[in-house]
Amino acid sequence: MQFSIYQESRRGARKSNQDRVAYCYSRSALLMLLADGMGGHLRGEMAAQIAEQSVTQAFRREARPRLSDPGAFLREALTGAHRAIIQGAADAGLPEAPRTTCVACVVQDGIACWAHAGDSRLYHMRDGRILAQTKDHSLVQQLIDSGRMREEALPAHPDRNRIFNCLGSLRPPRVDICATTRLNTGDVLLLCSDGLWSPLSAKIISSAILKNGIMQAVPELLDEAERRAGHECDNLSAIALAWEEHAPTEQPDQGRPLQSIAAPPQETGAAAAPGEYLADDEIERAIARIRSAIKGQADDKT
C-alpha cells in the first residue's frame, strides 16, 4: 500500500477552529476522516473531536491489519461516534448534544470506500476529472436536486448552512455509503469541509490538483478559499491522498503499531507526518477530558 497524503486545518476568520482531520493506517488498510463541528450548536468542536477519536479508535481496534467489511465498518463507526457524542452530552448534563458533520474513507486492497453525514465532502479525481462526489445532506442540495436552484448560486444562498443530517442530533444519522471504487495510480481522494469547497467550484479544485499535485495544490486551494471568503471565511480543512500503487515508497513495518495522525486545529502549511502512537487508554483519557471540559463549561453557566 503506497500513497502520498497531505492534511491541513485552518481557523479562517472564525474565533476558533471546530474542524478536525486525521488519518490512520496499518500495513493493509488506511482510514481518512474529516469532521466539521457545527457552530450553530453548543460546542461543535467537542463533537468533532469526539467523532475523530471514536472513529480512529475503532479503526485501530479492528484493522488487524485488515477490515473484514470496510462499508460495514464505516457505517458502524460513524453511528458509534454519534452515540459517543450523545453519551458525552448526557454525562455532562448539557441541554443538547453538540453536533458535527463527518466524512470518512477507507482504502484497502487498492479499493476505496467512503461514507458521510452532512455537508463535509469527498471528491474522487482522476486525470483532472471528478469521477465521484458525495452529495450534501442540506436544504440547498435538495433545491439543486429538484431543479429550483443552480449549483453556482450555492455560496450566496442564505440557507447554505442548513444541514438536516449530522452526528449528535436528536435522531440517528443517515450514513451514506458509496459503492466500492478501485483506485488507479495517480487517483486523488480529497476530503474537505465546506469552508474549502463552498467558495471554490469543483472545476477549480480538480484543475489545481491536476496541475500541481496534492502537496502544492491543497495549500494553494486553502489560500484561494480564504481570499474569496474574506471576513466571512469559515474554518477550512482538507485531507488529500494521491494513490501511488507502483511507486517505490517505504512500506510501514509489519511489527509496528497502527499510526494515528491528526492535524492540530489552526495548523497552517504542514504536510502530515507520522506522529506518536496513542494507546487505547490514552484515547479514553482524551475523550474523558473532553467530557470533563464540556461539564465544566455547563457548570459555569449554572
C-alpha positions in Angstrom: 0.0 0.0 0.0 1.7 3.1 -1.3 0.4 6.7 -1.2 1.2 10.3 -0.6 -1.0 12.2 1.8 -1.4 15.9 2.9 -3.7 17.4 5.6 -4.2 20.9 6.9 -6.8 22.7 9.0 -7.2 26.5 9.3 -9.3 28.7 11.5 -10.3 31.1 8.7 -12.0 34.3 10.0 -13.6 32.5 13.0 -12.6 32.8 16.6 -11.9 29.1 16.9 -11.4 26.1 14.7 -14.2 23.5 15.0 -12.8 21.2 12.2 -10.8 18.0 12.9 -8.9 15.9 10.4 -7.0 12.7 10.9 -5.8 9.5 9.3 -4.7 6.1 10.5 -3.1 3.2 8.7 -2.0 -0.4 9.1 0.1 -2.2 6.5 -3.1 -3.3 4.7 -5.7 -0.5 5.3 -5.9 3.3 5.6 -8.6 5.5 7.1 -9.0 9.2 6.5 -11.5 11.3 8.4 -12.8 14.9 8.5 -15.3 16.2 11.0 -16.7 19.8 10.9 -18.2 20.8 14.2 -21.5 22.7 13.7 -21.1 26.2 15.1 -24.9 26.8 15.4 -24.9 24.3 18.3 -23.2 24.2 21.6 -19.5 23.1 21.5 -19.3 21.9 17.9 -15.6 21.4 18.2 -16.2 18.9 21.0 -18.4 16.9 18.8 -15.8 16.9 16.0 -13.1 15.9 18.5 -15.1 13.0 19.9 -16.0 11.8 16.4 -12.3 11.9 15.4 -11.3 10.0 18.5 -14.1 7.4 18.3 -13.7 6.5 14.6 -9.9 6.3 14.7 -10.0 4.2 17.8 -12.5 1.8 16.1 -10.2 1.5 13.1 -7.1 0.8 15.3 -9.1 -1.8 17.1 -10.5 -3.6 14.1 -7.8 -3.2 11.3 -5.6 -6.0 12.4 -4.3 -5.4 9.8 -7.4 -5.5 7.6 -11.1 -4.7 7.9 -13.4 -7.6 7.1 -16.0 -5.2 5.5 -15.0 -1.5 5.1 -18.5 -0.4 4.3 -20.0 -2.0 7.4 -17.1 -0.7 9.4 -17.8 2.9 8.3 -21.5 2.7 9.0 -20.9 1.3 12.5 -18.0 3.7 13.2 -19.9 6.8 12.3 -23.0 5.6 14.2 -20.8 4.7 17.1 -19.3 8.3 17.1 -22.9 9.6 17.1 -23.6 7.5 20.2 -20.4 8.7 21.9 -21.4 12.3 21.3 -24.9 11.8 22.8 -23.4 9.9 25.8 -20.8 12.6 26.4 -23.5 15.3 26.4 -25.7 13.2 28.8 -22.8 12.6 31.2 -22.1 16.4 31.2 -25.8 17.3 31.7 -25.8 19.5 28.6 -29.2 20.8 27.4 -28.4 19.4 24.0 -25.7 17.4 22.4 -23.0 19.1 20.3 -23.1 18.2 16.6 -20.8 17.6 13.7 -20.8 16.6 10.1 -18.4 13.9 9.1 -16.8 12.2 6.0 -14.6 9.2 6.2 -12.9 6.9 3.7 -11.2 3.5 3.9 -8.6 2.3 1.3 -7.8 -1.4 1.3 -6.5 -3.7 -1.4 -6.4 -0.7 -3.7 -10.2 -0.1 -3.3 -11.7 2.9 -1.7 -15.0 3.0 0.2 -16.3 6.2 1.8 -19.2 7.4 4.0 -20.6 10.7 5.1 -23.2 12.5 7.1 -23.8 16.2 6.5 -22.0 18.5 4.0 -18.4 17.6 4.5 -17.4 16.3 1.1 -15.2 13.7 -0.6 -14.1 14.1 -4.3 -12.6 11.2 -6.3 -10.4 12.6 -9.1 -8.6 11.1 -12.0 -6.6 13.0 -14.6 -8.3 16.2 -13.7 -11.8 14.8 -13.8 -14.1 14.3 -10.9 -15.3 10.7 -11.0 -17.4 10.8 -7.8 -18.5 13.3 -5.3 -20.6 13.0 -2.1 -24.0 14.6 -2.1 -24.6 17.1 0.7 -27.3 16.4 3.3 -28.5 20.0 3.1 -31.5 22.2 2.2 -29.7 23.8 -0.8 -28.7 20.4 -2.2 -32.4 19.4 -2.1 -33.2 22.7 -4.0 -30.5 21.8 -6.6 -31.7 18.3 -7.0 -35.3 19.5 -7.6 -34.1 22.0 -10.2 -35.2 25.0 -8.2 -31.7 26.3 -7.8 -28.4 26.2 -9.7 -25.3 24.9 -8.0 -23.4 28.1 -8.9 -25.7 30.0 -6.6 -25.0 27.9 -3.5 -22.2 30.1 -1.9 -24.6 33.1 -1.8 -27.7 31.3 -0.6 -28.9 32.4 2.9 -29.7 28.8 3.9 -26.5 27.2 2.6 -25.6 26.2 6.2 -28.9 24.4 6.9 -27.9 20.7 7.4 -30.5 18.1 8.0 -28.2 15.1 8.8 -25.2 15.0 11.2 -23.7 13.3 14.2 -25.1 14.3 17.6 -28.6 15.2 16.5 -31.8 14.0 18.2 -32.3 11.3 15.6 -29.7 8.7 14.5 -27.7 9.9 11.5 -28.2 8.6 8.0 -24.8 7.4 6.9 -24.5 7.2 3.2 -22.0 4.6 2.0 -20.6 4.7 -1.6 -20.1 1.7 -3.8 -16.5 0.4 -3.6 -14.2 2.0 -6.1 -10.9 0.7 -7.4 -8.1 3.3 -7.5 -5.7 3.7 -10.4 -2.2 5.0 -9.9 -2.4 8.8 -9.8 -6.0 8.9 -8.5 -6.7 11.5 -5.8 -9.2 11.4 -2.9 -9.9 14.8 -1.3 -11.9 15.1 1.9 -12.8 18.7 2.8 -15.1 20.9 4.9 -17.5 23.4 3.4 -15.0 26.2 4.2 -12.9 24.9 1.3 -15.5 23.7 -1.3 -18.1 26.5 -0.8 -16.0 29.3 -2.3 -14.5 27.1 -5.0 -16.0 25.3 -7.9 -15.3 21.6 -8.4 -13.5 22.5 -11.7 -11.1 24.9 -9.8 -10.4 22.2 -7.3 -9.7 19.4 -9.8 -7.7 21.6 -12.2 -5.4 22.8 -9.4 -4.7 19.2 -8.2 -4.1 18.0 -11.8 -1.6 20.9 -12.4 0.3 20.9 -9.2 -0.4 17.7 -7.2 -1.8 17.5 -3.7 1.3 18.8 -1.8 1.2 22.1 -3.6 -2.4 22.4 -4.7 -4.1 21.8 -1.4 -2.5 24.7 0.5 -3.0 26.9 -2.6 -6.7 26.0 -2.7 -7.0 26.8 1.0 -5.3 30.2 0.3 -7.7 30.9 -2.5 -10.8 29.9 -0.5 -9.7 32.2 2.3 -9.2 35.0 -0.1 -12.6 34.6 -1.8 -14.5 34.2 1.5 -12.8 37.2 3.1 -14.0 38.3 6.5 -16.8 35.6 6.3 -14.3 32.8 5.9 -15.4 29.6 7.8 -13.0 27.1 9.2 -11.5 25.3 6.3 -9.8 21.9 6.3 -8.7 19.2 3.8 -7.0 15.8 3.7 -5.9 14.5 0.3 -4.5 11.2 -0.8 -2.6 10.5 -4.1 -2.6 6.8 -4.8 0.8 5.6 -5.9 0.4 1.9 -6.1 3.5 1.3 -8.1 5.7 4.0 -6.6 8.9 2.8 -4.8 7.9 4.1 -1.4 8.7 2.6 2.0 6.1 0.3 3.5 5.1 0.5 7.1 6.9 -2.0 9.2 4.7 -5.0 9.9 5.7 -5.1 13.5 4.9 -1.5 14.4 1.5 -0.5 15.8 -1.1 1.4 13.9 -0.3 5.0 13.3 -2.8 7.8 14.1 -2.0 11.2 12.8 -4.3 14.2 13.5 -3.8 17.8 12.1 -3.8 20.2 15.1 -6.5 22.8 14.9 -5.4 26.0 13.3 -2.3 24.4 11.8 -1.1 26.1 8.6 1.1 24.8 5.8 2.2 21.5 7.3 2.3 18.2 5.4 1.3 15.3 7.6 4.0 13.1 9.1 3.8 10.1 11.3 3.2 11.0 14.9 3.4 9.2 18.2 1.3 6.1 18.8 -1.6 6.6 21.1 -2.6 3.7 23.3 -6.3 2.9 23.8 -6.2 4.1 27.4 -4.7 7.4 26.3 -7.6 7.9 23.8 -10.0 7.0 26.6 -8.4 9.7 28.8 -8.6 12.2 26.0 -12.3 11.6 25.5 -12.8 11.8 29.3 -11.0 15.2 29.3 -13.3 16.4 26.5 -16.4 15.3 28.5 -15.0 17.0 31.7 -14.4 20.2 29.8 -18.0 20.2 28.5 -19.3 19.6 32.0 -17.1 22.3 33.4 -18.5 24.8 30.9 -22.0 23.7 31.6 -21.4 24.2 35.4 -20.1 27.7 34.8 -23.4 28.7 33.2 -25.5 27.4 36.1 
